[in-house]
Amino acid sequence: MNKAIDSFLSHQGIGNKVQTLGLKTMNKNNPNNSGTDTAVIFSELPPVTRNQTKILKKVVAPKLKSRDYLILIGTFILLFGATFLVFELQPSFQQIHLERMRTAWGPVLMTLTATLLASQIAFLLYIFYLYLRYKAVPSVSDDLLPTCTIIVPAYNEGKLVLETLRSLAASNYPQDKIQLISIDDGSKDDTWEWMQRAKRELGDRVAIYQQPKNLGKRHALYRGFKLGQGDVFITVDSDSIVKEDTLRNLVSPFVTNEKCGAVGGNVRVLNNKKALIPRMLNVSFVFSFEFIRSAQSVLGTVLCTPGALAAYRKEAVMNCLEDWMNQTFMGQPTDIGEDRAMTNMILKQGFHVLFQRDAYVLTNIPENYTSLYKMFIRWERSNVRENIMMSKFAFKNFRKGPKTGSRILLINQWIKVIMAYPMILLMLFFVFTHPILFLSSALLSIFIFSSIQVFFYSKRYTIIESFWVYPYSIFYTFTLFWITPYAIATANRRGWLTRGLPQKK
């Protein structure tokens, strides 16, 4: 079993310790290195035991506690109660409908609502059709795998960066084809000390660098890209753990498809046993990646390769590297959304961007409300900016072959943005005028549409874990509804928002 994964899962309270594997090293020299920086080299990796399914299930489905049962039971009582209320209050709903139809704006509103609902259902059916056509690219043989440069930027990550580097060094990949680089972006905690420990443990298998001050993730990645010697660049967040065969699965599409410019990994939640928010989000992540991105991959247009794990063809990166590094929005340097920006620039070149379902990465996500909404604000600001950027080329002849599907994906993104303010105003109107009717109908809608995710997750994993979609949907609807409108209004603001010092335990 992968040493790094086992070590980290033990830290999380998941799994038992097992005998670890020794690693051989291979020394190389590089004139660009100095001080504690290690030579840019390719590592010799050991054979590893394959037990991903068992490990994944331990992470995905921790045992339910009494509190968990209470939350799920309470959620179902709420949802079934709302369903009962909707049927009981049908006369009131009909009266409101008749009163609305007598007004000048009523028929227009109903037509727009029906059109919007029909378009979203049609889009969902389209995504389902694409999902059924999706197949992950099988891993190619060792001799065909490309050389890879793995870049791990770190800022205030503490011990997590050590676990990340351990998992990468223990990957099941050919002995001379990995170059592992980690860059400390001016951390204010002990991240650099943990990176030095990784250096002592892994020796020439890792090169560590330190920025003179905190310049931002994009700057750290830029330095890594400049140092990279591999044919494929892989970026991994410093709070993420990969599985033994993740890297080979991730890069195989570059070998089988010359049009492939980037590949996104399958992100799962690592700390889902530690808090309620990560547990709920883990199920949401499965739907977002294994359903939505699988469908996007069929079109060759995955809209965003995740920062937690992504691979890029070197040629595609170097073609746009300076534009990416010097990107601005409304006259200001861009310091967020580096993953979506790189994806856009690679799509613009005519390359395909794919998703590999079996390239798993386990990553930490926020465990409290404040950190969570800050993360979502950053994501949504990036989404607004990059929708604008993508619109500049998506409706042109940006690549050979079909482009309609890519445009449909972008249009759906814009529908969500455009409708953000009308929907929130409509919601507030009904909250103040018909609170009971709004609450019951909103909960029934959550029950219906969230059941799609429940069905998807339960078919692939476990039924009981799939039920976390319901409390998460309620949580998001009533506590995070303001994220998109706020992000639109503040799209020009800078700042990462969530990279403070980790709490001491």
C-alpha positions in Angstrom: 0.0 0.0 0.0 1.2 3.5 -0.8 3.2 4.7 2.2 2.1 8.4 1.9 -1.6 7.5 1.7 -1.4 5.1 4.6 0.5 7.6 6.7 -2.0 10.3 6.0 -5.1 8.1 6.5 -3.7 7.0 9.8 -3.4 10.7 10.7 -7.0 11.2 9.7 -8.0 8.2 11.8 -8.7 6.0 8.8 -7.1 2.6 8.2 -4.2 0.8 9.9 -0.5 1.2 9.5 1.2 -1.2 7.2 4.7 -2.0 6.3 6.1 0.7 4.1 8.1 0.3 0.9 11.7 1.3 0.4 12.6 3.7 -2.4 15.7 3.6 -4.6 17.3 6.9 -5.8 19.2 8.0 -8.8 21.5 11.0 -8.7 21.7 13.6 -11.4 23.4 17.0 -11.6 21.8 20.3 -12.7 23.8 23.5 -13.0 20.7 25.6 -12.2 20.6 24.3 -8.6 22.1 26.0 -5.6 21.9 25.9 -1.8 19.3 23.5 -0.6 17.7 23.2 -4.0 17.9 19.6 -5.3 18.9 18.7 -8.9 16.1 18.5 -11.4 16.0 14.7 -11.9 13.7 11.9 -12.8 13.0 9.4 -10.0 13.3 5.7 -9.8 10.1 4.5 -8.3 9.3 1.1 -6.6 6.6 -1.3 -7.5 3.5 -0.7 -5.3 0.7 -2.8 -4.1 -2.7 -1.9 -5.7 -5.4 -1.5 -3.2 -7.1 1.7 -4.3 -10.7 0.6 -4.0 -10.3 -0.4 -0.4 -8.6 2.9 0.5 -11.1 5.0 -1.5 -14.1 3.4 0.2 -12.5 4.1 3.6 -12.1 7.8 2.7 -15.4 8.1 0.8 -17.7 6.4 3.3 -16.6 6.7 7.0 -18.9 5.2 9.5 -22.0 7.1 10.6 -22.1 8.5 14.1 -25.2 9.3 16.2 -25.0 13.0 15.1 -25.0 11.9 11.5 -28.1 9.8 11.8 -29.9 12.7 13.6 -29.0 15.1 10.7 -30.1 12.7 8.0 -33.3 11.8 9.8 -34.0 15.4 10.5 -33.4 16.3 6.8 -35.9 13.6 5.6 -38.5 14.8 8.1 -38.1 18.3 6.7 -38.3 17.2 3.1 -41.2 14.9 3.5 -43.0 17.5 5.6 -42.4 20.1 2.9 -43.8 17.6 0.3 -46.9 17.1 2.4 -47.3 20.9 2.8 -47.1 21.5 -0.9 -50.0 19.1 -1.5 -52.0 20.5 1.4 -51.5 24.1 0.2 -52.4 23.5 -3.4 -55.5 25.8 -3.2 -53.1 28.6 -2.1 -50.7 27.9 -4.9 -53.5 27.9 -7.4 -54.8 31.2 -6.1 -51.4 32.9 -6.4 -51.1 31.5 -9.9 -54.5 33.0 -10.9 -53.7 36.3 -9.4 -50.4 36.5 -11.1 -51.9 35.6 -14.5 -54.2 38.6 -14.2 -51.3 41.0 -14.0 -49.4 42.4 -17.0 -46.1 40.8 -15.9 -47.6 37.4 -14.8 -47.8 35.6 -18.2 -44.3 36.9 -19.1 -42.9 35.6 -15.9 -44.5 32.3 -16.3 -43.3 31.9 -19.8 -39.7 32.8 -18.8 -39.9 30.4 -15.9 -41.2 27.6 -18.0 -38.6 28.2 -20.7 -35.8 28.3 -18.2 -36.9 25.1 -16.6 -37.3 23.4 -19.9 -33.8 24.5 -21.0 -32.2 23.2 -17.8 -34.0 19.9 -18.1 -32.9 19.6 -21.8 -29.3 20.5 -20.8 -29.3 17.8 -18.0 -30.6 15.2 -20.5 -27.8 16.3 -22.9 -25.2 15.9 -20.2 -26.6 12.5 -19.3 -26.3 11.4 -23.0 -22.7 12.5 -23.1 -22.0 10.8 -19.8 -23.2 7.5 -21.2 -20.6 7.9 -24.0 -17.7 8.6 -21.7 -14.9 6.1 -21.2 -11.7 6.8 -19.4 -8.5 6.3 -21.4 -6.8 3.0 -20.3 -3.3 3.4 -18.9 -0.6 2.9 -21.5 2.5 0.7 -21.0 5.5 2.0 -19.2 7.6 2.5 -22.3 4.9 4.7 -23.8 4.4 6.9 -20.8 5.8 10.5 -21.3 8.4 12.2 -19.0 6.6 14.3 -16.5 7.4 17.4 -14.4 5.3 17.5 -11.2 4.9 20.9 -9.7 3.7 21.3 -6.1 3.3 25.0 -5.0 2.9 25.4 -1.2 1.8 28.2 1.1 1.1 27.9 4.8 0.4 24.2 4.3 2.5 22.8 7.2 2.9 19.0 7.4 0.5 18.4 4.6 3.1 19.2 2.0 5.3 16.4 3.2 2.4 13.9 2.9 1.7 15.2 -0.7 5.4 14.8 -1.7 5.5 11.3 -0.2 2.5 10.2 -2.2 3.9 11.6 -5.4 7.3 10.0 -4.9 5.7 6.6 -4.3 3.7 6.7 -7.5 3.7 3.6 -9.8 5.5 5.3 -12.7 8.6 4.3 -14.7 11.9 4.9 -12.9 13.4 7.6 -15.0 10.4 9.6 -16.1 9.4 11.8 -13.1 10.8 15.2 -12.1 9.3 16.4 -8.8 9.5 20.0 -7.9 8.0 21.8 -4.8 8.0 25.5 -4.3 7.4 27.3 -1.0 5.6 30.6 -1.9 6.9 32.6 1.1 5.0 30.7 3.8 4.7 32.2 7.2 4.4 28.9 9.1 6.7 25.8 9.1 5.9 24.7 5.5 9.6 25.2 4.4 10.8 23.0 7.4 8.5 20.2 6.2 9.7 20.6 2.7 13.3 20.2 3.9 12.2 17.1 5.7 10.8 15.8 2.5 14.1 16.6 0.9 16.0 14.6 3.5 13.6 11.6 3.1 13.4 11.6 -0.6 16.8 12.9 -1.5 17.3 13.4 -5.3 13.8 12.5 -6.0 12.5 16.0 -5.1 13.8 19.5 -5.8 12.7 22.2 -3.3 12.7 25.9 -3.9 11.7 28.9 -1.8 10.3 32.2 -3.1 11.7 35.3 -1.6 8.3 36.4 -0.4 4.6 35.4 -1.0 4.0 36.2 -4.6 0.9 34.0 -5.2 0.3 30.5 -6.6 0.5 31.6 -10.2 4.1 32.9 -9.7 5.1 29.6 -8.0 3.6 27.6 -10.8 5.3 29.8 -13.4 8.7 29.1 -11.7 7.9 25.4 -11.8 7.0 25.6 -15.5 10.2 27.3 -16.3 12.2 24.7 -14.4 10.3 21.8 -16.0 12.0 19.3 -18.3 9.2 16.8 -18.8 7.0 16.5 -21.9 3.9 16.8 -19.6 3.5 19.2 -16.7 1.5 18.0 -13.7 0.3 20.4 -11.0 -0.7 19.2 -7.6 -2.0 21.2 -4.6 0.1 20.8 -1.5 -2.8 19.5 0.6 -3.5 16.6 -1.8 -2.7 12.9 -1.8 -2.5 10.9 -5.0 -3.0 7.2 -5.5 -0.3 4.8 -6.8 -1.6 4.7 -10.4 -3.0 8.3 -10.5 -0.1 9.8 -12.5 0.0 7.1 -15.2 -3.8 7.2 -15.6 -3.7 11.0 -15.7 -1.1 11.3 -18.5 -2.1 8.4 -20.7 -4.5 10.5 -22.9 -1.5 12.6 -24.1 -0.1 9.4 -25.6 -3.3 8.1 -27.3 -4.7 11.5 -28.4 -2.4 14.0 -30.1 -5.2 16.7 -29.8 -5.1 16.4 -26.0 -3.7 19.6 -24.4 -4.8 19.1 -20.8 -6.3 16.5 -18.5 -8.2 17.0 -15.2 -8.0 14.5 -12.4 -10.9 13.1 -10.2 -11.0 15.1 -7.0 -12.3 13.6 -3.8 -12.4 15.0 -0.3 -9.7 13.7 2.0 -10.9 15.2 5.3 -14.5 14.0 5.0 -14.3 12.2 8.4 -13.2 15.3 10.3 -16.2 17.7 9.8 -19.7 17.8 8.4 -19.0 20.2 5.5 -16.3 18.1 3.9 -18.6 15.0 4.3 -21.4 16.7 2.5 -19.2 18.2 -0.2 -17.6 14.8 -1.0 -20.8 13.6 -2.5 -21.3 16.8 -4.4 -17.7 16.5 -5.8 -18.5 13.0 -7.1 -21.4 14.4 -9.2 -19.4 17.4 -10.3 -16.4 15.4 -11.5 -17.6 11.9 -12.4 -20.9 13.1 -14.0 -20.4 16.6 -15.2 -16.7 16.5 -16.2 -17.1 13.1 -17.8 -19.8 14.6 -20.1 -17.6 17.6 -20.8 -14.7 15.3 -21.6 -16.7 13.6 -24.4 -16.8 17.1 -26.1 -13.1 17.6 -25.4 -14.1 20.7 -23.4 -13.6 20.2 -19.7 -14.1 23.8 -18.6 -11.7 23.7 -15.7 -8.8 21.4 -14.9 -8.7 21.4 -11.0 -5.8 22.9 -9.1 -5.7 19.8 -7.0 -4.6 17.6 -9.9 -4.1 18.6 -13.6 -1.8 17.7 -16.4 -0.8 19.9 -19.3 1.1 19.2 -22.6 4.3 21.2 -22.3 3.9 22.6 -25.8 0.4 24.0 -24.9 1.7 25.6 -21.7 4.7 27.2 -23.3 2.6 28.6 -26.1 0.6 30.7 -23.6 2.8 30.9 -20.5 3.6 34.6 -20.7 0.0 35.6 -21.5 -1.1 33.4 -18.6 1.4 34.9 -16.2 0.6 38.5 -17.1 -3.2 38.1 -17.4 -5.2 41.0 -16.2 -8.9 41.7 -15.5 -10.3 45.2 -15.6 -6.7 46.6 -15.6 -5.5 44.6 -12.5 -3.2 41.6 -12.4 -5.1 38.3 -12.0 -4.1 36.3 -8.9 -6.9 33.8 -8.8 -8.4 31.2 -11.1 -5.0 30.1 -12.5 -6.5 26.7 -13.3 -9.5 27.9 -15.3 -7.3 30.5 -17.0 -4.8 27.9 -18.2 -7.7 25.7 -19.4 -9.2 28.5 -21.4 -5.9 29.4 -23.0 -5.2 25.7 -24.0 -8.8 25.4 -25.4 -8.2 28.6 -27.4 -5.2 27.0 -29.1 -7.5 24.2 -30.5 -6.4 21.5 -28.1 -8.9 19.2 -26.3 -9.2 19.2 -22.5 -10.2 15.8 -21.1 -11.1 14.2 -17.7 -9.7 10.9 -16.4 -12.1 9.3 -13.9 -9.5 6.9 -12.6 -6.9 9.5 -11.8 -7.9 10.0 -8.2 -6.6 12.7 -5.9 -7.7 13.2 -2.3 -7.7 16.8 -1.2 -8.5 18.8 1.9 -11.4 21.3 1.8 -12.6 23.9 4.3 -14.2 22.6 7.4 -16.1 25.7 8.5 -18.6 28.1 7.0 -16.3 31.1 6.7 -13.5 29.3 4.9 -16.1 27.6 2.6 -17.8 30.7 1.4 -14.5 32.4 0.8 -13.4 29.4 -1.4 -16.7 29.6 -3.3 -16.4 33.4 -3.8 -12.9 32.8 -5.3 -14.2 30.1 -7.6 -17.2 32.2 -8.7 -15.2 35.3 -9.4 -12.9 33.2 -11.5 -15.9 31.7 -13.3 -17.3 35.1 -14.2 -13.9 36.3 -15.5 -13.1 33.2 -17.5 -16.6 33.0 -19.0 -15.9 36.4 -20.5 -12.5 35.2 -21.7 -13.9 32.0 -23.3 -16.7 34.0 -25.0 -14.0 35.8 -27.0 -13.0 32.7 -28.8 -15.7 30.0 -28.3 -18.0 31.3 -31.1 -15.1 31.5 -33.6 -13.4 28.7 -35.5 -11.1 28.0 -32.6 -10.4 24.4 -33.4 -11.1 21.7 -36.0 -14.1 19.5 -35.7 -17.4 20.0 -33.9 -17.7 23.1 -31.6 -21.4 23.2 -30.9 -21.1 21.2 -27.7 -18.5 23.5 -26.3 -20.7 26.5 -27.0 -23.7 24.9 -25.3 -21.5 24.4 -22.2 -20.5 28.1 -22.2 -24.1 29.2 -22.8 -25.3 27.2 -19.8 -22.6 28.8 -17.7 -23.8 32.3 -18.8 -27.4 31.4 -18.0 -26.4 30.7 -14.4 -24.6 34.0 -14.2 -27.3 36.1 -15.9 -30.1 34.6 -13.9 -28.3 35.0 -10.5 -29.8 38.4 -9.7 -33.4 37.8 -11.1 -33.6 34.5 -9.1 -32.4 36.1 -5.8 -34.8 39.0 -6.2 -37.7 36.6 -6.9 -36.7 34.5 -3.9 -36.7 37.5 -1.6 -40.0 38.6 -2.9 -41.7 35.3 -2.1 -39.9 35.0 1.2 -41.5 38.2 2.4 -44.9 37.8 0.7 -45.5 34.0 1.0 -42.9 32.6 3.4 -44.6 29.2 4.0 -45.4 28.6 0.4 -41.8 29.5 -0.6 -40.2 27.3 2.0 -42.3 24.3 1.2 -41.9 24.6 -2.5 -38.2 25.3 -2.2 -37.6 22.2 -0.1 -39.7 20.1 -2.5 -37.6 21.3 -5.4 -34.4 20.4 -3.5 -35.9 16.9 -2.8 -36.6 16.3 -6.5 -33.5 17.7 -8.1 -31.1 16.4 -5.4 -32.4 12.9 -5.9 -30.6 12.9 -9.3 -27.3 13.2 -7.5 -28.4 10.7 -4.9 -29.2 8.1 -7.6 -25.9 8.7 -9.3 -23.8 8.4 -6.2 -25.6 5.4 -4.9 -25.2 3.5 -8.1 -21.4 4.0 -8.0 -20.8 3.9 -4.3 -23.1 3.6 -1.2 -26.7 4.5 -0.7 -26.4 5.8 2.8 -23.5 8.2 1.9 -25.5 9.5 -1.1 -28.1 10.9 1.3 -25.7 13.7 2.3 -26.7 15.4 -0.9 -30.0 16.5 0.7 -28.6 18.3 3.8 -25.9 19.9 1.6 -28.5 21.2 -0.9 -30.5 22.7 1.9 -27.4 24.2 3.4 -26.3 25.7 0.1 -29.7 27.0 -0.8 -30.4 28.9 2.4 -26.8 29.9 3.5 -24.8 30.2 0.3 -27.4 31.5 -2.2 -25.7 34.9 -2.2 -22.3 33.7 -3.4 -22.8 34.1 -7.2 -24.5 37.6 -7.0 -21.8 38.8 -4.7 -19.0 37.3 -6.9 -20.4 39.0 -10.0 -20.5 42.4 -8.2 -17.0 42.0 -6.9 -15.4 40.1 -9.9 -12.6 42.6 -10.1 -11.4 42.1 -6.6 -8.1 40.3 -5.9 -7.0 37.9 -3.2 -7.0 34.2 -2.4 -9.1 34.7 0.8 -8.5 31.2 2.3 -4.7 30.9 2.8 -4.2 32.0 6.4 -2.1 30.2 9.0 -3.3 26.8 9.9 -4.7 26.3 13.3 -2.5 24.6 15.8 -3.8 21.4 17.3 
